[in-house]
Amino acid sequence: MPTDHFPTTHATWLSERIGVANDEVARHVMERYFEPMRAYVRGSSLRNFGDSADLVNDFFAARLGDPNYLERWLDSRLPLRRWLLNGLLLHVRNRAIAEGRRRARGDAAVGGVGSGETERLAGASPEPEALAALERAWAIGLVTEAHDRVRAGLVAEGREAWWECFRLHVLHGLPYSDACPMAGVAAGNGANIVRAVSRRLATMLSELLARDGVAEADIDRELELIQRLVQR
């Protein structure tokens, strides 16, 4: 296995860097969660409050610059994606309320939506369909990162043919009789190779989940969720 992946416990990555390497943590959060958060905005009533990228960027700029924001997440024990979503809902609600008050004072330059939309948002909980879109975007991003890391590790070990066999058989559905010759491995070794790569992927996904604060007791459940989400 490659040795450049993140450590396998919550305490050895994010929590140790929060409050110490906040810029590094902020970059990681933005890179990992920007698209899932945009997926939520696009699928929810939040899209009535502005462009999805603008809303998410505005939220990240407002919250991730606060060194205490992610420290409070550590205490919450929520999955990071749900903590961020709750923060986004609160951020957009507060922004909409502030804009509504400026409109009420007669500031003609203030745009936005009507008071009815603001009132609905004020009591909003996550919208199920949009939440499902967030979860799927998050899962696909995590699986893509795991695939990239495992493939890079195999290439570094001189086992690129293993990845090619796995890709052809599992991702493209070719039988071993076709996948193995195309990958340059013996047909009789195909099943063992695919099992070995699959184990590496499961381990890598577990490590990436732990990196983002998933408790060890919850990792199997999250892995099952990821499998359901990416197979839809």
C-alpha positions in Angstrom: 0.0 0.0 0.0 1.2 3.6 -0.6 2.2 5.4 2.6 1.2 8.9 1.6 -2.4 8.7 2.6 -4.0 10.3 5.6 -3.7 8.5 9.0 -6.7 6.4 10.0 -8.1 8.2 13.0 -10.0 11.4 13.4 -7.6 12.7 16.0 -4.5 12.3 13.8 -5.6 14.6 11.0 -8.4 17.1 11.1 -8.6 17.6 14.9 -4.9 18.1 15.3 -4.8 20.7 12.5 -7.9 22.7 13.6 -6.6 25.6 15.5 -3.1 25.0 14.3 -3.1 24.8 10.5 -6.5 26.5 9.8 -5.6 27.4 6.2 -4.8 23.8 5.4 -8.0 22.6 6.9 -10.0 25.3 5.1 -8.5 24.3 1.8 -9.4 20.7 2.4 -13.0 21.5 3.4 -13.5 23.7 0.4 -12.0 21.1 -2.0 -14.0 18.2 -0.6 -17.3 19.8 0.1 -17.8 22.6 -2.4 -19.5 20.4 -5.0 -21.7 18.5 -2.5 -22.9 21.8 -1.0 -23.6 23.2 -4.5 -25.6 20.1 -5.3 -27.7 20.8 -2.2 -28.3 24.4 -3.2 -29.2 23.5 -6.8 -31.8 20.9 -5.6 -33.4 23.0 -2.9 -35.2 26.3 -2.3 -31.9 27.9 -1.6 -31.4 28.4 -5.3 -34.0 31.2 -5.0 -31.5 33.1 -3.0 -28.7 33.3 -5.5 -26.2 31.4 -7.6 -25.1 28.1 -6.0 -21.4 28.8 -6.3 -21.8 32.3 -4.9 -23.8 31.1 -1.9 -21.4 28.3 -1.0 -18.3 30.5 -1.5 -19.9 33.3 0.6 -20.6 30.7 3.3 -17.1 29.3 3.3 -15.6 32.8 3.4 -17.8 33.7 6.4 -17.3 30.6 8.4 -14.0 29.0 7.6 -12.1 32.1 8.6 -13.4 31.7 12.1 -10.9 29.4 13.9 -13.7 28.3 16.3 -16.1 27.2 13.7 -14.6 23.8 13.1 -13.7 23.4 16.8 -17.4 23.6 17.5 -17.9 20.9 14.8 -15.6 18.6 16.8 -17.8 18.9 19.8 -21.0 18.3 17.7 -20.0 14.7 16.7 -22.0 15.3 13.5 -20.7 14.2 10.1 -18.8 17.2 8.6 -21.1 17.4 5.6 -24.2 17.7 7.9 -22.5 20.3 10.1 -21.6 22.3 7.0 -25.1 22.0 5.6 -26.6 23.2 8.9 -24.2 26.2 8.8 -25.1 27.0 5.2 -28.9 27.0 6.0 -28.3 29.3 8.9 -25.9 31.6 6.8 -28.4 32.0 4.0 -31.3 32.5 6.3 -29.4 35.3 8.2 -28.4 36.9 4.9 -31.9 36.8 3.6 -33.3 38.3 6.8 -30.7 41.1 6.7 -31.6 41.8 3.1 -35.3 41.9 4.0 -34.7 44.4 6.7 -32.7 46.6 4.3 -35.6 46.5 1.8 -38.0 47.4 4.6 -35.9 50.5 5.3 -36.4 51.5 1.7 -32.9 50.6 0.3 -33.9 50.2 -3.4 -30.4 48.8 -4.3 -31.1 45.6 -2.3 -32.2 42.7 -4.4 -33.2 39.2 -3.3 -36.4 37.3 -2.8 -39.7 38.2 -1.2 -40.5 38.0 2.5 -42.5 34.7 2.0 -39.3 32.9 0.8 -37.4 34.3 3.8 -40.0 33.2 6.3 -40.0 29.7 4.8 -36.3 29.5 5.0 -36.2 30.7 8.6 -37.9 27.5 9.8 -36.3 25.2 7.2 -34.8 21.9 7.8 -32.8 20.0 5.2 -34.9 19.2 2.1 -34.9 15.5 1.5 -34.3 15.4 -2.3 -31.6 18.1 -2.0 -30.0 16.3 0.9 -29.9 13.1 -1.2 -28.1 15.1 -4.0 -25.6 16.4 -1.5 -24.9 12.9 -0.1 -24.5 11.4 -3.6 -22.1 14.1 -4.7 -20.1 13.6 -1.5 -20.0 9.9 -2.0 -18.9 10.1 -5.6 -16.2 12.6 -4.7 -14.9 10.3 -1.9 -14.9 7.2 -4.1 -13.1 9.1 -6.9 -10.4 10.2 -4.4 -10.1 6.6 -3.1 -9.7 5.3 -6.7 -7.1 7.9 -7.5 -5.1 7.1 -4.4 -5.2 3.4 -4.8 -4.3 3.6 -8.5 -1.3 5.9 -7.7 -0.1 3.4 -5.1 -0.3 0.5 -7.5 1.5 2.4 -10.2 4.2 3.3 -7.7 4.6 -0.4 -6.8 4.8 -1.4 -10.5 1.4 -3.0 -10.4 -0.5 -0.8 -12.8 -1.8 -4.0 -14.5 -3.6 -4.8 -11.3 -5.6 -1.5 -11.5 -6.3 -2.1 -15.2 -7.6 -5.6 -14.5 -9.8 -4.1 -11.8 -11.0 -1.3 -14.0 -11.9 -3.5 -16.9 -13.7 -6.1 -14.9 -15.4 -4.1 -12.1 -15.9 -0.7 -13.6 -16.5 -1.8 -17.2 -18.0 -5.2 -16.6 -15.8 -7.2 -18.8 -15.4 -10.9 -18.0 -12.0 -12.1 -16.8 -11.4 -13.9 -20.0 -11.4 -10.5 -21.8 -10.1 -8.2 -19.0 -7.0 -10.2 -18.0 -5.4 -10.4 -21.5 -6.1 -6.7 -22.1 -4.5 -5.8 -18.7 -1.6 -8.1 -19.3 -2.2 -10.5 -16.4 -2.8 -14.2 -16.3 -6.5 -15.1 -16.5 -6.2 -17.4 -13.5 -5.0 -14.5 -11.4 -7.9 -12.1 -12.2 -10.1 -12.9 -9.3 -7.3 -12.7 -6.8 -6.2 -9.4 -8.2 -9.7 -7.9 -8.2 -10.2 -9.0 -4.5 -6.8 -7.4 -3.6 -7.6 -4.1 -5.2 -11.1 -4.1 -3.7 -9.7 -4.6 -0.3 -7.3 -1.6 -0.8 -10.2 0.5 -1.9 -12.3 -0.4 1.1 -9.3 0.4 3.4 -8.7 3.7 1.7 -12.4 4.7 1.9 -12.3 3.9 5.6 -9.2 6.1 6.0 -10.8 9.0 4.1 -14.0 8.7 6.2 -11.9 8.7 9.4 -10.0 11.7 8.1 -13.2 13.6 7.9 -14.3 12.8 11.4 -16.4 9.7 11.0 -16.1 7.7 14.3 -14.7 4.2 13.9 -18.0 2.7 15.1 -19.8 4.4 12.2 -17.5 3.6 9.4 -19.1 0.4 8.3 -22.5 2.1 8.1 -21.0 5.0 6.1 -19.4 2.5 3.7 -22.8 0.9 3.1 -24.3 4.3 2.5 -21.6 5.1 0.0 -22.2 1.9 -1.9 -25.9 2.6 -2.1 -25.4 6.1 -3.2 -22.8 5.4 -6.0 -24.8 2.5 -7.4 -28.0 4.5 -7.9 
